[in-house]
Amino acid sequence: MTTSSPADEITYCAKHPEREATLRCIRCNRLMCTDCIVRTSVGYVCKECSRRQEDKFFSAGMQDYVLQSGACFIVMAVISALLTQAGFASSFLGFILGPIAGGLAGEAALRVSGRRRGRYTDIIGTAGAGVGGLVGHVGMIFSRYQEALRDVPLEMRAEYEQYVGGSLSQVLINSTLLDIWFLIFLGLALGAAYTRLRGRI
């Protein structure tokens, strides 16, 4: 009759009881499967311990989230409106100006909140920057369209709409969702804002 030694016993993940596990968290000694481990400079920890460790570095509260998203919104709205007015947001210069605009928005968000970061600072701030960029761009196009339309006699407005590419809604769609250069500008700006808020640049 053979007996199994403790070394031969099968152990299972604390979070996934159906999965075999041999690794233990260096902080709580919990058994972990490969889906539950987080590699650190000192060894493997479970996701719960990793999250608790990260929480020590997150000091932003709800008020900071509001300030950060608001700052990103305002900065991107202003920059987007100015670049749209100058025609730069819809040109190849978007490759250069997009990252600069996003970086400025991210930096502004950190400054208004005393450089406090929260677990969702990057997501909330980037969302604010995205909405701001769209609002600034669309707002400027709307303003220019309405201003030009005021000088067009009523009997000639149909011809004017045909000349500029359609009604106001069509112009806004063509100048935003179908404008590849503006979308590149906005995408690069959001990427830079996200990276700045993550603390990587």
Residue frames as qw, qx, qy, qz and C-alpha x, y, z in Angstrom:
[[0.000, 0.888, 0.460, 0.000, 0.00, 0.00, 0.00],
 [0.439, 0.230, 0.005, 0.869, 1.39, 3.38, -1.00],
 [0.158, -0.819, -0.415, 0.363, 0.76, 6.63, 0.75],
 [0.390, 0.739, 0.144, 0.531, 1.00, 10.04, -0.85],
 [0.475, -0.253, -0.271, 0.798, 3.35, 12.57, 0.64],
 [0.051, 0.801, 0.301, -0.515, 2.34, 16.20, 1.17],
 [0.089, -0.479, 0.457, 0.744, 4.50, 17.08, -1.82],
 [0.078, 0.134, 0.871, 0.466, 2.28, 14.88, -4.02],
 [0.160, 0.622, 0.669, -0.375, -0.99, 16.45, -2.94],
 [0.226, 0.490, 0.470, 0.698, -2.82, 18.44, -5.59],
 [0.093, -0.503, -0.379, 0.771, -3.55, 22.03, -4.58],
 [0.240, 0.665, 0.603, 0.370, -6.09, 24.33, -6.13],
 [0.139, 0.352, 0.032, 0.925, -6.43, 28.04, -6.76],
 [0.013, -0.325, -0.642, 0.694, -8.17, 29.93, -3.96],
 [0.354, 0.384, 0.023, -0.853, -10.26, 31.88, -6.48],
 [0.706, 0.284, -0.423, -0.492, -10.78, 29.13, -9.05],
 [0.659, -0.344, 0.620, -0.252, -11.24, 25.85, -7.11],
 [0.922, 0.312, 0.211, -0.087, -11.38, 23.79, -10.30],
 [0.578, 0.730, -0.310, 0.191, -7.85, 24.80, -11.36],
 [0.857, -0.250, -0.171, 0.416, -4.65, 23.29, -10.04],
 [0.083, 0.930, -0.174, 0.313, -2.22, 25.77, -8.50],
 [0.834, -0.134, -0.286, 0.453, 1.24, 25.60, -7.02],
 [0.297, 0.383, -0.157, 0.861, 2.19, 29.26, -6.67],
 [0.354, -0.704, -0.545, 0.286, 1.42, 31.21, -3.51],
 [0.066, 0.911, 0.059, 0.402, 1.07, 34.95, -3.06],
 [0.555, 0.171, -0.466, 0.668, 4.12, 36.29, -1.25],
 [0.162, -0.365, 0.243, -0.884, 1.90, 38.62, 0.79],
 [0.690, -0.220, 0.211, -0.657, -1.15, 36.59, 1.82],
 [0.243, -0.259, 0.935, -0.009, 0.11, 33.05, 1.01],
 [0.732, 0.354, 0.315, -0.489, -2.97, 32.39, -1.12],
 [0.555, 0.030, 0.742, 0.375, -2.72, 29.71, -3.80],
 [0.355, 0.669, -0.065, -0.650, -2.96, 31.15, -7.30],
 [0.770, 0.357, 0.479, 0.225, -3.49, 29.81, -10.79],
 [0.482, 0.045, 0.312, 0.817, -1.79, 31.43, -13.78],
 [0.020, 0.689, 0.449, 0.568, -4.76, 33.76, -14.35],
 [0.460, -0.845, -0.269, -0.023, -4.55, 35.15, -10.82],
 [0.695, -0.346, -0.025, 0.630, -0.87, 35.98, -10.54],
 [0.201, 0.974, -0.024, 0.096, 0.67, 39.43, -10.86],
 [0.804, 0.101, -0.149, 0.567, 4.40, 39.56, -11.41],
 [0.197, -0.979, 0.052, -0.032, 6.26, 42.12, -9.27],
 [0.345, 0.739, -0.526, 0.242, 9.91, 42.95, -8.77],
 [0.263, -0.467, 0.745, -0.396, 9.96, 40.84, -5.59],
 [0.160, 0.039, 0.986, -0.035, 7.87, 37.89, -6.72],
 [0.247, -0.355, -0.707, -0.559, 4.30, 36.85, -7.50],
 [0.202, 0.137, 0.566, -0.788, 1.29, 38.33, -5.73],
 [0.203, 0.533, 0.819, 0.059, -2.44, 37.78, -6.16],
 [0.106, 0.551, 0.374, 0.738, -4.57, 40.40, -7.88],
 [0.430, -0.822, -0.357, -0.111, -6.26, 41.41, -4.61],
 [0.624, -0.560, -0.021, 0.544, -2.94, 42.17, -2.89],
 [0.433, 0.162, 0.323, 0.826, -1.71, 43.96, -6.01],
 [0.082, -0.729, -0.417, -0.537, -4.83, 46.15, -6.03],
 [0.537, -0.795, -0.240, 0.145, -4.45, 46.97, -2.34],
 [0.607, -0.299, 0.124, 0.726, -0.85, 47.98, -2.96],
 [0.253, 0.403, 0.401, 0.782, -1.85, 50.18, -5.89],
 [0.252, -0.827, -0.455, -0.212, -4.55, 51.85, -3.81],
 [0.552, -0.607, -0.142, 0.555, -1.85, 53.33, -1.60],
 [0.353, -0.106, 0.304, 0.879, -0.69, 55.43, -4.54],
 [0.046, -0.542, -0.573, -0.613, -4.18, 56.60, -5.56],
 [0.173, -0.317, -0.504, 0.784, -5.13, 59.68, -3.57],
 [0.189, -0.104, -0.302, -0.929, -7.67, 61.34, -5.89],
 [0.260, 0.345, 0.761, -0.484, -11.28, 61.63, -4.76],
 [0.358, 0.651, 0.660, 0.110, -14.51, 62.34, -6.60],
 [0.046, 0.936, 0.065, -0.343, -13.85, 66.07, -6.57],
 [0.276, -0.546, 0.585, 0.532, -10.50, 65.48, -8.26],
 [0.426, 0.262, 0.802, 0.327, -12.16, 63.39, -10.96],
 [0.241, 0.863, 0.435, -0.083, -14.56, 66.25, -11.69],
 [0.104, -0.873, 0.228, 0.419, -11.72, 68.78, -11.83],
 [0.395, -0.313, 0.722, 0.473, -9.59, 66.56, -14.03],
 [0.403, 0.461, 0.743, 0.270, -12.32, 65.76, -16.54],
 [0.132, 0.932, 0.282, -0.186, -13.38, 69.43, -16.59],
 [0.215, -0.748, 0.384, 0.496, -9.84, 70.63, -17.20],
 [0.404, -0.043, 0.788, 0.462, -9.33, 68.15, -20.03],
 [0.325, 0.694, 0.638, 0.068, -12.67, 69.15, -21.55],
 [0.044, 0.948, 0.084, -0.304, -11.95, 72.88, -21.46],
 [0.279, -0.608, 0.535, 0.516, -8.37, 72.68, -22.74],
 [0.383, 0.098, 0.817, 0.420, -9.25, 70.33, -25.60],
 [0.283, 0.783, 0.552, -0.047, -12.38, 72.32, -26.51],
 [0.009, -0.912, 0.100, 0.399, -10.40, 75.56, -26.77],
 [0.291, -0.451, 0.681, 0.497, -7.48, 74.02, -28.67],
 [0.409, 0.311, 0.821, 0.249, -9.76, 72.09, -31.01],
 [0.251, 0.871, 0.388, -0.167, -11.85, 75.18, -31.75],
 [0.072, -0.840, 0.295, 0.450, -8.78, 77.31, -32.48],
 [0.321, -0.270, 0.792, 0.444, -7.17, 74.68, -34.69],
 [0.401, 0.524, 0.744, 0.105, -10.44, 74.09, -36.54],
 [0.173, 0.923, 0.163, -0.302, -10.80, 77.81, -37.15],
 [0.083, -0.741, 0.512, 0.427, -7.26, 77.94, -38.51],
 [0.822, 0.422, -0.255, -0.286, -7.79, 74.77, -40.54],
 [0.104, 0.577, -0.800, 0.131, -4.99, 72.89, -38.78],
 [0.606, -0.141, 0.686, -0.378, -7.13, 70.20, -37.10],
 [0.840, 0.395, 0.333, -0.165, -8.11, 68.86, -40.51],
 [0.503, 0.766, -0.398, -0.025, -4.64, 68.76, -42.01],
 [0.843, 0.146, -0.443, 0.269, -1.50, 66.63, -41.80],
 [0.063, 0.550, -0.464, 0.691, -0.37, 68.94, -38.98],
 [0.789, -0.433, -0.017, -0.436, -2.69, 66.90, -36.78],
 [0.889, 0.046, -0.376, 0.257, 0.16, 64.39, -36.46],
 [0.402, 0.260, -0.395, 0.784, 2.16, 67.05, -34.63],
 [0.266, -0.391, 0.142, -0.870, -0.57, 69.09, -32.96],
 [0.781, -0.336, -0.404, -0.337, -2.63, 66.16, -31.66],
 [0.746, -0.177, -0.496, 0.409, -0.05, 64.85, -29.18],
 [0.204, 0.205, -0.269, 0.919, 0.75, 68.40, -28.06],
 [0.472, -0.393, -0.132, -0.778, -2.92, 69.19, -27.42],
 [0.834, -0.323, -0.428, -0.129, -3.48, 65.95, -25.52],
 [0.625, -0.008, -0.461, 0.630, -0.36, 66.43, -23.45],
 [0.032, -0.293, 0.169, -0.940, -1.46, 69.94, -22.48],
 [0.662, -0.396, -0.256, -0.582, -4.91, 68.68, -21.51],
 [0.834, -0.228, -0.475, 0.163, -3.43, 65.93, -19.35],
 [0.437, 0.103, -0.382, 0.808, -1.00, 68.31, -17.67],
 [0.275, -0.385, 0.009, -0.881, -3.80, 70.79, -16.95],
 [0.780, -0.379, -0.382, -0.318, -5.85, 68.01, -15.35],
 [0.747, -0.151, -0.468, 0.448, -3.00, 67.06, -13.04],
 [0.233, 0.229, -0.247, 0.912, -2.31, 70.64, -12.06],
 [0.438, -0.440, -0.101, -0.778, -5.87, 71.53, -11.10],
 [0.864, -0.383, -0.261, -0.197, -6.02, 68.46, -8.84],
 [0.399, -0.779, 0.472, -0.110, -2.67, 68.98, -7.17],
 [0.376, 0.468, -0.789, -0.126, -1.22, 66.09, -9.21],
 [0.546, -0.112, 0.740, -0.376, -3.36, 63.59, -7.35],
 [0.417, 0.165, -0.746, -0.493, -4.20, 60.48, -9.32],
 [0.723, -0.063, 0.468, -0.504, -7.01, 58.01, -8.88],
 [0.554, -0.002, 0.818, 0.156, -7.54, 54.55, -10.26],
 [0.480, 0.610, 0.607, 0.171, -9.72, 56.01, -13.03],
 [0.074, -0.762, 0.070, 0.639, -7.99, 59.35, -13.61],
 [0.179, -0.246, 0.684, 0.663, -6.67, 58.27, -17.00],
 [0.134, 0.425, 0.851, 0.277, -10.06, 57.03, -18.23],
 [0.001, 0.829, 0.490, -0.272, -12.14, 59.93, -16.91],
 [0.144, -0.693, 0.192, 0.680, -9.66, 62.57, -18.03],
 [0.185, -0.091, 0.747, 0.633, -9.33, 61.07, -21.51],
 [0.121, 0.606, 0.777, 0.116, -13.12, 60.91, -21.87],
 [0.041, -0.853, -0.240, 0.462, -13.34, 64.59, -20.93],
 [0.175, -0.499, 0.466, 0.709, -10.66, 65.43, -23.49],
 [0.212, 0.202, 0.844, 0.449, -12.51, 63.47, -26.18],
 [0.076, 0.778, 0.620, -0.063, -15.81, 65.21, -25.55],
 [0.137, -0.803, 0.004, 0.579, -14.07, 68.57, -25.37],
 [0.248, -0.266, 0.626, 0.690, -12.27, 68.00, -28.64],
 [0.153, 0.448, 0.809, 0.348, -15.52, 67.11, -30.39],
 [0.035, -0.847, -0.464, 0.255, -17.44, 70.02, -28.87],
 [0.195, -0.673, 0.198, 0.686, -14.75, 72.55, -29.81],
 [0.206, -0.070, 0.733, 0.645, -14.55, 71.26, -33.38],
 [0.062, 0.566, 0.787, 0.235, -18.28, 70.95, -33.96],
 [0.111, -0.817, -0.363, 0.435, -18.99, 74.24, -32.22],
 [0.165, -0.529, 0.319, 0.769, -16.60, 76.13, -34.45],
 [0.113, 0.145, 0.791, 0.584, -17.99, 74.57, -37.63],
 [0.023, -0.704, -0.709, 0.041, -21.53, 75.35, -36.47],
 [0.140, -0.769, -0.141, 0.608, -20.59, 78.95, -35.71],
 [0.145, -0.336, 0.518, 0.773, -18.91, 79.46, -39.07],
 [0.085, 0.350, 0.844, 0.397, -21.80, 77.89, -40.96],
 [0.056, -0.784, -0.586, 0.195, -24.39, 80.02, -39.18],
 [0.174, -0.674, 0.067, 0.715, -22.34, 83.17, -39.64],
 [0.113, -0.130, 0.661, 0.730, -21.98, 82.56, -43.37],
 [0.046, 0.494, 0.845, 0.200, -25.66, 81.65, -43.69],
 [0.041, -0.737, -0.404, 0.540, -26.75, 85.01, -42.27],
 [0.001, -0.553, 0.305, 0.775, -25.30, 86.77, -45.30],
 [0.057, 0.073, 0.861, 0.500, -27.10, 84.51, -47.77],
 [0.490, 0.008, -0.049, -0.870, -30.55, 85.65, -48.99],
 [0.667, 0.023, 0.625, -0.405, -33.40, 83.25, -48.28],
 [0.810, 0.500, 0.029, -0.305, -33.98, 82.51, -51.95],
 [0.525, 0.641, -0.558, 0.046, -30.35, 81.46, -52.38],
 [0.502, -0.535, 0.617, -0.284, -29.95, 79.28, -49.30],
 [0.948, 0.126, 0.277, -0.093, -30.69, 76.06, -51.15],
 [0.691, 0.656, -0.212, 0.219, -27.90, 76.87, -53.60],
 [0.083, -0.761, 0.543, -0.347, -25.59, 77.76, -50.73],
 [0.778, -0.312, 0.497, -0.226, -26.24, 74.45, -48.97],
 [0.925, 0.357, 0.106, 0.075, -25.47, 72.64, -52.20],
 [0.400, 0.803, -0.338, 0.283, -22.28, 74.67, -52.56],
 [0.211, -0.653, 0.624, -0.374, -20.96, 73.87, -49.07],
 [0.248, 0.179, -0.952, 0.015, -21.93, 70.22, -49.21],
 [0.399, -0.424, -0.802, -0.130, -25.44, 70.03, -47.78],
 [0.446, -0.797, -0.215, -0.346, -27.44, 71.08, -44.77],
 [0.217, -0.762, 0.478, -0.379, -25.90, 71.96, -41.44],
 [0.850, -0.300, 0.403, -0.160, -26.20, 68.39, -40.16],
 [0.908, 0.374, 0.050, 0.179, -24.55, 67.01, -43.29],
 [0.321, 0.793, -0.338, 0.392, -21.71, 69.52, -43.03],
 [0.483, -0.655, 0.480, -0.326, -21.14, 68.62, -39.37],
 [0.949, -0.060, 0.310, -0.022, -21.03, 64.91, -40.17],
 [0.777, 0.561, -0.046, 0.280, -18.71, 65.38, -43.14],
 [0.166, 0.799, -0.357, 0.455, -16.43, 67.69, -41.18],
 [0.498, -0.567, 0.541, -0.371, -16.24, 65.43, -38.13],
 [0.840, -0.104, 0.517, -0.130, -17.01, 61.74, -38.53],
 [0.842, 0.467, 0.213, 0.163, -15.85, 61.60, -42.16],
 [0.203, 0.913, -0.322, 0.147, -12.82, 63.87, -41.76],
 [0.929, -0.025, -0.261, 0.261, -9.92, 61.44, -41.47],
 [0.413, 0.447, -0.329, 0.722, -7.42, 64.15, -40.60],
 [0.404, -0.570, 0.209, -0.684, -9.49, 65.43, -37.71],
 [0.937, -0.287, -0.093, -0.179, -10.02, 61.89, -36.44],
 [0.783, 0.202, -0.330, 0.488, -6.26, 61.33, -36.56],
 [0.061, 0.548, -0.292, 0.782, -5.71, 64.59, -34.66],
 [0.662, -0.489, 0.103, -0.559, -8.29, 63.63, -32.03],
 [0.970, -0.107, -0.217, 0.030, -7.01, 60.07, -31.69],
 [0.622, 0.303, -0.368, 0.621, -3.43, 61.20, -31.17],
 [0.179, -0.561, 0.243, -0.771, -4.58, 63.84, -28.68],
 [0.827, -0.406, 0.000, -0.389, -6.50, 61.27, -26.65],
 [0.912, 0.057, -0.301, 0.272, -3.57, 58.89, -26.71],
 [0.367, 0.422, -0.363, 0.745, -1.27, 61.60, -25.38],
 [0.450, -0.537, 0.160, -0.695, -3.76, 62.66, -22.70],
 [0.941, -0.260, -0.149, -0.159, -4.19, 59.07, -21.53],
 [0.791, 0.178, -0.337, 0.479, -0.45, 58.50, -21.41],
 [0.097, 0.516, -0.312, 0.792, 0.13, 61.75, -19.49],
 [0.633, -0.480, 0.113, -0.597, -2.55, 60.92, -16.95],
 [0.968, -0.122, -0.216, 0.041, -1.08, 57.45, -16.50],
 [0.455, -0.823, 0.312, 0.139, 2.17, 59.13, -15.53],
 [0.875, 0.087, 0.328, 0.345, 4.20, 57.69, -18.40],
 [0.502, 0.501, 0.113, 0.696, 5.40, 60.99, -19.89]]
